[in-house]
Amino acid sequence: MENPVLIFGAGSLGMTALDIFQRNTVVVYGLLDDNKELHGKEFSDVSVLGETDNDGFLKLIGQKCEAFVAINDARVRKRLVKMLNERRKVQPVNAIHDTATVSGMATIGHGNLIAARVVISPLAEVGQHCILQSGVIIESQAKVGDYVQIGTGSVINSGATVEEGTFIGTGATIVSGVTIGKNARIGAGSVVIENVEAGTTVFGNPAKKL
């Protein structure tokens, strides 16, 4: 990446993104966050410059600077991505840790955070603006939709489908062929052996609807 990047979000996810970019020798121009208490603070020599809708910094994006949205709340992440699409005509870049393994035969979209030791196998598909925490495994031919968040150490087995907006907790296993419906929530440590309806929450081994 030739241009520097501006990170939206200075919380824990923002620090993860900052670390990933710096490990990849990408210059981070600064951080933007709506928490005024963070403004002016520095993390690894990078300053929190202002709020996420600061026009003075937004106008840099596209020509002189790339953008990355590091916000856990999917609703806020969607709002900021929409703003970048409409006002700056850009898509956020990917943040891919240098220890992640992404197959050249896999397909990944824009704006994803792919943390340390993630494995994305051949013919797997990952959508846009997803968060894949450390050690996540996406097996061959699994499909992950947009705005999905997958917790540390979770495994999405071959041929499984995880639809848009789903949250999967730490250490969960989605077995082969299962479909997780849109905006579902999978509890930490769950083993999902059958399809999950959209908007439902399941937990346990085997996972049951709460």
C-alpha positions in Angstrom: 0.0 0.0 0.0 1.6 3.3 -1.1 -0.7 5.7 0.6 -0.9 6.2 4.4 -4.0 5.1 6.1 -6.4 6.8 8.5 -8.0 4.5 11.1 -11.6 5.2 12.3 -11.7 4.0 15.9 -9.1 4.2 18.7 -10.5 1.4 20.9 -9.1 -2.1 21.2 -10.0 -2.9 17.5 -8.3 0.3 16.4 -5.1 -0.7 18.3 -5.2 -4.1 16.6 -5.5 -2.4 13.2 -2.7 0.0 14.1 -0.5 -2.9 15.0 -1.3 -4.7 11.8 -0.6 -1.8 9.5 2.7 -0.9 11.3 3.8 -4.5 11.1 3.2 -4.3 7.4 5.2 -1.0 7.2 2.1 1.0 6.2 2.2 4.5 7.5 -0.8 5.3 9.8 -1.6 9.0 9.3 -3.7 9.1 12.4 -6.8 7.8 14.3 -10.3 9.3 14.5 -12.6 8.6 17.4 -15.8 10.2 18.7 -14.6 9.9 22.3 -13.3 13.4 23.0 -11.3 12.1 26.0 -9.0 10.3 23.5 -8.3 13.3 21.3 -4.7 14.3 21.4 -3.5 11.0 22.8 -0.8 9.1 21.1 -0.6 5.3 20.6 2.7 4.0 19.1 3.5 7.6 18.0 0.2 7.9 16.2 -2.2 10.6 17.4 -6.0 10.6 17.8 -6.7 13.6 15.6 -10.4 14.2 16.1 -13.9 12.9 15.5 -14.9 10.5 12.8 -16.9 13.1 10.8 -14.1 15.7 10.8 -14.2 17.2 7.3 -10.6 18.5 7.6 -9.3 14.9 7.7 -12.0 13.2 5.6 -11.1 15.3 2.6 -7.6 13.7 2.6 -9.2 10.2 2.0 -9.1 9.0 -1.6 -6.3 11.1 -3.1 -3.7 11.2 -0.4 -4.9 8.7 2.2 -6.7 5.3 2.6 -9.3 4.6 5.3 -9.9 1.6 7.6 -12.9 1.3 9.9 -12.0 -0.4 13.2 -15.3 -0.3 15.1 -16.8 -3.3 16.9 -20.4 -2.1 16.7 -21.6 -3.3 13.3 -24.2 -0.5 13.1 -21.6 2.2 13.5 -19.2 0.3 11.1 -22.0 0.3 8.5 -22.7 4.0 9.0 -19.1 5.0 8.6 -18.6 2.8 5.5 -21.6 4.3 3.9 -20.3 7.8 4.7 -16.9 6.9 3.1 -18.7 5.4 0.0 -20.9 8.4 -0.5 -18.8 11.4 0.5 -15.3 10.2 -0.5 -16.2 7.6 -3.1 -13.8 5.1 -1.6 -13.9 1.6 0.0 -11.9 1.0 3.2 -8.8 -1.1 2.7 -8.1 -4.5 4.3 -6.0 -4.9 7.4 -4.3 -8.3 7.1 -1.8 -9.4 9.8 1.5 -10.6 8.5 1.1 -14.0 10.2 -2.3 -14.7 8.6 -2.5 -17.2 5.8 -4.8 -16.2 3.0 -5.0 -18.6 0.1 -4.5 -17.2 -3.4 -7.6 -19.2 -4.4 -9.7 -17.6 -1.6 -11.9 -14.5 -2.3 -12.0 -11.6 0.2 -13.7 -8.2 -0.1 -12.8 -4.8 1.2 -12.4 -3.4 4.7 -11.8 -6.6 6.5 -9.7 -7.0 9.7 -7.8 -10.3 9.5 -5.9 -10.8 12.7 -2.9 -12.9 13.7 -2.7 -16.5 12.6 -6.0 -16.5 10.8 -6.3 -19.1 8.0 -8.5 -18.6 5.0 -8.4 -21.7 2.9 -8.7 -22.3 -0.9 -12.1 -21.5 -2.4 -13.3 -19.9 0.8 -15.2 -16.6 0.5 -15.1 -13.7 2.9 -17.3 -10.6 2.2 -16.7 -7.0 3.2 -16.0 -5.2 6.5 -15.7 -8.4 8.5 -13.7 -8.8 11.7 -11.8 -12.1 12.0 -10.0 -12.3 15.3 -6.8 -14.2 16.1 -6.6 -17.8 15.1 -9.9 -18.0 13.2 -10.0 -20.7 10.5 -12.2 -20.4 7.4 -12.1 -23.8 5.7 -12.3 -24.5 2.0 -15.6 -23.5 0.3 -17.0 -21.8 3.4 -18.8 -18.5 2.8 -18.7 -15.6 5.2 -21.0 -12.6 4.4 -20.5 -8.9 4.9 -20.2 -7.3 8.4 -19.6 -10.7 10.1 -17.6 -10.8 13.4 -15.8 -14.0 14.3 -14.2 -14.4 17.7 -10.7 -15.7 18.5 -10.1 -19.4 17.7 -13.4 -20.1 16.0 -13.6 -22.5 13.1 -15.9 -22.3 10.1 -15.8 -25.7 8.5 -15.9 -26.6 4.8 -19.1 -25.6 3.0 -20.6 -23.7 5.9 -22.3 -20.4 5.2 -22.3 -17.5 7.6 -24.7 -14.7 6.5 -24.4 -11.0 6.8 -24.2 -9.3 10.2 -23.7 -12.5 12.2 -21.7 -12.4 15.5 -19.8 -15.6 16.4 -18.2 -15.7 19.9 -14.7 -17.0 20.9 -13.9 -20.6 20.2 -17.1 -21.6 18.4 -17.3 -24.3 15.7 -19.6 -24.2 12.8 -19.7 -27.7 11.3 -19.6 -28.4 7.5 -22.7 -27.5 5.5 -24.5 -25.5 8.2 -26.0 -22.1 7.3 -26.1 -19.3 9.9 -28.8 -16.9 9.1 -28.4 -13.1 8.8 -27.7 -11.2 12.1 -27.7 -14.4 14.2 -25.5 -14.6 17.3 -23.5 -17.7 18.3 -22.3 -17.9 21.9 -18.7 -18.5 22.8 -17.6 -22.1 22.7 -20.7 -23.3 20.9 -20.7 -26.2 18.4 -23.3 -25.5 15.8 -24.5 -28.7 14.1 -27.7 -27.5 12.4 -28.9 -24.4 10.6 -29.5 -21.3 12.6 -32.4 -19.0 11.7 -31.8 -15.3 10.9 -31.8 -13.1 14.0 -31.7 -15.9 16.6 -29.1 -16.5 19.4 -27.8 -20.0 20.0 -25.4 -21.3 22.6 -24.0 -24.6 23.8 -22.7 -28.0 22.6 -24.6 -28.8 20.6 -25.9 -25.2 20.2 -29.5 -24.6 21.1 -31.7 -21.5 20.7 -31.9 -19.3 23.7 
